[in-house]
Amino acid sequence: MIDVEAFLCEDSRTVMLSAFRGEALISTEYQFLPLPITEEVFESIRSEWERAWEETSA
């Protein structure tokens, strides 16, 4: 099973996604957004980002 953690980068326009199998980091991807978003907005959709990347990484 692959677990993904999403993080909003300091520029508020880049999301870093780290994929793990167990405790081993297996990949890091970056998704660039057209406009900056706030931390609050990101937190409200974070689980959707993680779920979508877990499904595509499996």
N, C-alpha and C positions, 0 to 999 in steps of 0.2 A: 504494500500500500504506500502511496506517495502522499505526503502532507506538504502543503504550500503555505508559506507565510508571506504576507504582503506588507510593504512598508512605503509610506509616502516620503519621498526624499525632500531635502531642505528647499529645493527650488519650487516646491508645490506643483510641479508639472511632470514629475517622473515617479513612477511606481516601480519599486524593486520587488521582484518575486523570487523567493528562494524555495527550491523544492528539496525535500528530505525523504529519504527512505530509511526508516528507523531514525537513528541519530546522524546518519551520514548525509552531508550536503551533496546532492547530485547535479544541481544546476542552479544558475542565477540568471534571470531574464530581467530586462527593463522594458517598461511600457511607457511611452511618452504621450502626454495629454496635450490637446491643442490649447487649453487654457488652464491657468492655475486653479487649484481647489483648496479649500481650507481643511485643516485636520479634522474638524467636526464632520464635514461632508464625507471625507475619506473613511472615517470610522463608521459612518452609517452604511457604506457599501463595501467595506473591507471583506466581509464574509462572502459576498457574491464574487469578488475577484478571486479569492482563494479557492472557492468551490469550482469556478470555471476552469482555473488552471490545473486543479487536481484532476478534473475529468479529462482534460486534453493531454495531460502528462502520463496518464495510466497506460 
